[in-house]
Amino acid sequence: MPLPRLLVVRQKFPDRRIPDVAAEVRSQLGASNFAARLKPGARIAIGVGSRGIHNIASIVRSAVRYWKDADMQPFLFPAMGSHGAASAAGQANVLAHYGITEASMGCPLVSQLEVVSLGKTADGIEAFMDREAYNSDGVMLIGRVKWHTDYDGKIESGLFKMMAIGLGKFAGAQRYHSYAYRLGLEHVVATVGRQVLKSGKILGGLAILEDAHHNTGKIDAVPLEAMEQREMENLALVKSWMAKIPMDLDILILDEIGKNISGAGMDSKVVNRGVNGEYNPWPNTPRFERIFIRDLSELTYNSAVGLGMADVVTNRLVERIDWAPTTINSLTANTPAAIRTPVHFATDRECLERFAPTVGKLDLSQVTYGWIRNSMELDRIGLSENLRAEVERNPNLEIEAAIDFEFDGHNNLISPFAPVEETAGVH
């Protein structure tokens, strides 16, 4: 089947990167007066999540240094619900992949799954906190504020969600998602978060906002008293920075999905899919008729959460799946549809040839294609040449090159977005 040529296009997003992230962390925490709430020698629990946050090791290291300079005794703990296959070792390994270890951070890292009850919300939802964090003198959370993949609201992913689902470990995450099935996840996150705040253990948090280039665009030391209001303000701001694919497409190709990229494997609000399989549910977002996923990210521990949102995947992706973390995370979140196995074929070429005729166009030369590395990296995208007129009308798009869809000797695509070392062996 003939394929159109591919335009490699750069999207022009504002560059909001902070020049010196470590210095900004020190500045924000220095102005926060978090340390003034405690006596010297206090044990401080720093909760860290499981997403692929840019500069996360530097941010955490700077936070540790802040507490040490204040004569406190900080330690790190994973605040990530059921991720890392819901095991203590698995969650420590997730942090290690992001460069966060005892040796690199200069303080202990305590990973365990026992929790302490914090009482119940008005809806009867029992809140929990990591036992070691509860036994500390104060807890600070470090997390990224961004939109959630399952719903739209004023509070989505961020410090409040970490207080609820992250601090609650596997026991809490499983219970909260069960309540969310009836009450809605935003309601559960907000009410459980408020219950956690009542414990008196939370000192505040370090909110991280990323721009459309996935650079650190804002660091915000949020005090206990302002957490809910600032969470809403930061979410509204980062939503205004969100990168999107610029037009409707018949077939969207992704090189990879993974838990390090999105909680749903791929950002549902970028690819316009619902975690329960809904097609194009998000308004003001381009429509995509078919989604083709080529492989799993190297940092997803072979968890394939999100493959159920695709229409077609490769055999090699299916063969890589570790069903233990995949199943644990999906069932904990009450989203079994997100791990349904789509149609899959042996090669990339066969995936494209089988699915191009399913988009409703008799003339296959009119099928439009888009190609991204993953749903988090959208500054450079591939668009089929039959979209050239639309691309040239958009002042925020710049064509860098026109190339052929290139296949290796096994009929698999050679990505124009992969680093050189990843493509060196397939030419």
N, C-alpha and C positions, 0 to 999 in steps of 0.2 A: 504494500500500500504506500503510495507516495505521501510524503509529509512536506508541509510548507517549510520554507526557511524560517529561522528563529532570530528575532530581534532581541539582543541583550540590552536591556533598558535599565537606566538608573532613575530611581524616584528621588526627587529633590525634597527632602525633609529638613526642617530646621535642626541645626546641630546645637543641642542644649547641654553638651557634656560639661561636667565640672572639671577644670584643669587639674586640680590636686585633690583627689577624693579623700585620701587619708587626712589631709589638713582640714577639709571640710567636716569630717567626722569629729575631729578634735575640737573644732570651733563650735559645732552644734552641741556636743556633749558638755563642753566647757561652760556654755551659756545656759545649760539646762538645770543646773543645781540638783541633779539626781543624787550626787554623792553627799550633798548637804543633809539629806534625809536620814543618813546612817552614821554610825560611829566608826572610826578607823578599826580595821580588822574584820569588818563584816564580810560574810560570804555572799557573793553575788552570783546568781544563776542567769546566764545569758542564753536565751533560746534562739536557735538558728534553724531555718527551714530547709526545704529540699529542692528548691527550684534552681535553674541555671541563672543565677543573678550575677550580672557583670560586676567585677571588682569585689565580690563577696568576701574573699579571703582578706583583702586589704581592709575592708570595712570592719570585719570582725576583729582583726588584729589591732586596729586602732581603738576599737571599743574596749578590748581587753587592757590595752595600755592606759586608757583613761582611768579605769578602775584601779589598776595597780598604782598609778601615780597618786591616787587619792587614798593610798594605804589600805585598799580593800583586797579581798581574796576572791577574784572571779573564777568561775568555772563554766564551761560550755555544756549544753545538753541539746539533743535533737528535739525540735518541736515540729513534728511532721506527721502526726496521726498514724496512718497505716502504711506509710511509704517504707521503702527498704524491706519489703516483704514482712512488715510488722514484726521485725525482730530487732533486738538491741544491737547485735553485730551488724545487721544489714543497714540500720540507720547510721551507725558510726562510719560504715563504708561509704554511704552516700556523701557524708560530710568530707570524708577523706578525698573523694574524687574532685571535690571543689577546693582542695588544698587546705582543708580545715582539720588539723590534727593537734594533739597535745604539743608535739614538737614544734610545729610551725606557728602555733598561736601563743605558746609560752604559758599555758595554763592547763589544768586538768580538763578532760572531756569525759563526761559521765553519761553513758547511754544505757538506759534500762527502761522497763515498760510498766513498772508498778505505779499506781496512781493513788491520790487521796481525794475523798469526796469533799466537795465545797458546798453541799446543800443543793436544793432544788429551786428552779425558776417557778414563776406563777403557773406555767403550763405543766409543771411536774417533771421537768427535765433535770436530771441530776448532773451537776457539773463536776468535772474532775481536773486535777492538776498532777503533773509529773511529781512523784514523791520526793525526789532529790531537790527539785525546784522549790517545792513547798517547804522543805526543811531548811532552806537557805534563809538569809535575812532580807532578801529582796530579789525580784525577778525583772529583768529587762529583756525585751524581745527585739530581734532584728529581722525585718522582713520587707518584702517588696509589696507595694500597694499597686494593684492593677484590677482590671475587670475580671469577673468570673466567667468561666466557660458555660455555666448552666443557666444563669439568670441575669436579669438587669435589675439593679437596685441602687440605693444610696450607699450601702455598705456591701462590698463584694469580697475580693481577696485582699488581705492585708493584715495589719496587726490584730484586728478584732477576730478575724478567722483563725489566726495563730493562737490567740487566747482560748478560743473554743476548741477547734478540732486539733490544732497542733499540740497544745498543752495537755489535752485529754488523752493523748497517746491512742493506741488501738482501741482500748475499751471505750473511750469517749467518742472517737470518730465513728465507730460502728453505731453507737446509740444515737448520736446527733443526726446522722444521716437517716436513721429510721424515723425519727420525729420529723425531719425535714420533708419526708415523703408526704406527710399530712399537713404540716404547718408552713412549709416553704423554707428553703435553706437560709434566706436572708433573715427571717424572723428568728430562726434557731441560732444563727451566728450572733445576732445582736443581743438576744436575751441571755444566752450562755456567756457571752463576753461580759455583759453587765454583772452576772453572777460571779464571774472570776474576779472582776474588779472589787467586788464586795469583800473578797478574802483578805484584802489589805496587803497582799504580797507583791502586787505589781507596782513597780517604780515608774514605768513608762516604756517607751519603745523608740527604736530608730527606724523610721519609715524611709524606704528607698523607692524613688520614682525613676523610671527609665524612659528615655526619649524614643522616637521612632527608629533610631539607629541602634537601639539596645545599649546606649551609653547611660551612665549614671547622670541623671539630669537634676535631681534634687535629693538632698539628705535632710531629714527633718526629725530632730529630737523632740518627741511628743510626750509631754508630761501626763501623768495619770489622770488629772482632772479634765484634760482636753481631748482624750483619746477618741471619743466617739465623734465629736465635731470635726476634729482635724482629719479623721479617717474619711469622712464624707467630702471634705474640701480637697484632700489629696487625690481621692478617686476621681472627682469631677475634673481636676486638672490633668491627670494622666490620661483620662479618656480623651481629652481634647488633643493630646499628642499622638494618639493611636495611629499606627501605620495600617494601611489597607491595600489590597490589590485594586488597581484603578478601574477595572471594567469587568463586565460579564464575560464568562468564558464557557465554552462547551466542555473542555477537559482541563482540569487543573492537576498538574504533576507535582508531587512532593518527593524530594530525595529521601526524607526521613521524618519519623515521628518519634516522640520519646517523652518520658516523665520529666526530663530535665528541660524540655522545651515548653511543655504545658501540662497542667494537671490532667487534661483530657488527651494527652499525647500530641495533639495539634490544637491550636487555638480555634475553638468552634466559631468565634466571632470574626475570625479572619477567613476561614474556609466556608462559612455559612452553612454549618450543619448543626443539628442538635445531638446531644449525647445519647438520645434514645432513637436516633436514626432519622429525625425530621430533616427534610430537604429545604434548604434556604429559609430558615425560620427567622433570621434576624433582619429587621428593616434597615433601610439606608446602607445596605451592604450588597456588593455585586452578587449576582446569581452564578452558580457553578452547576452545570448539569451532571458532570461525572467527576469523581476524584480518584486519582491513581497514586498509590503510595508505593515507593520503590523499596524502602528498607527501614530498619530501626536505627536510631541514634546509638552511637557507641556508649553513651553515658546513661542509657535507660535500663541497664541490667537485664536486657532482653524482655522487659515488661512491654507488652504491646497494647496497653490501654489506648483506645482511640481507633484501632484498626476497624472497628465496626462502623465508623462514620465514612469509611471509604467504599467505593464501588468495586474496585479491583486492586489487588496487590500481587506481589511476586511470590513464587514458591520459596525463594530464599528468605523472604521476610517470615513466612509461616514457619519455616524450618528453624528459625532462630528463636522463636517464642519460648520463654520460660513461663509456663502456665501458673506456677505457684504465685509469684508476685503479681502477675497479670490478674488472676482470679481474685486474690485477696483484696487488691485495691478496688477493682470494679464492684465486687459484691459489697464491700464496706460502704462504697458511695451509692449503692442501690442503682447502679447503671449497667446491668448485664448486657444491654444492647450494644454498649460501647466496646465489647470484646467479641462480638459475633465475627466469625471468619468470613470475609467476602470471597467472591470468585477469585481464583488465583491461577496464574499461568507460569510457565517455566522461564520466560524471558520478557524483558521490557517491550520488545517489539511485538510479541504476541498480545500482551496486555493492551497496547495501543490499537493494534489491528482489530482485535475482537470488540473493543468498546467504542471506537470511532463511529461505527454504524448505528449506535444506540442513542444518539443525541437528536435524532429527528431530521437529519439532513441527507438528502439523496446524493447530492454532489459532495463527496468527501473532501474535496479541495476547499470547501467553505467552512469546514470544521475549524473552530478557533481553539488554540492551545495557550495555556499559561504554565510556567514552570518556576518553582521556587525551591530553595534548599530546604527550608522548613518554615513553619508559620511564624517564627520569631524574626527571621532575617528577610526583610522585604525591601531593603534599599536597592538591591539588584534583582531583577526578575527577567524571565524569558517570556516573550510574547510572539505568537506566530505572525509571520509577515503579512498575512491577510488582515491584520489589525493595524497596519502601518498608518493609515489615514487617521484613525482614532488616536493613535499614539502621538502623531505629529500635531494634532489639535490641542493636546494637553500640555500647557506650559510647564507643568511639574514633572514631565517625563523627558529624558534625554537618551537617544539611541547611541549606545557605545559601539555596537558591532552588529553585523548580520552574518549568521553562521548557519550551517546545515545541522539538523539533528544528527549527531554522530553516535555510532554504535561501535562497540568493541567486537572482538572475534566471536563472542558468545551471544550476540544480538541483544546486549544490554547497553543502555544509554551511558554515554560519558558526560558527566555533569559539567556544565560551564561554571558552576558555583563551588565545586569542591576545591579545597586547597591542592596545590600542585602535587604534593607528596601522596595524596589519596588517589590521584588519577594516573600517577606515573606507571603503575604496573598494569594498566588495562589497554594501553595503546598497541 
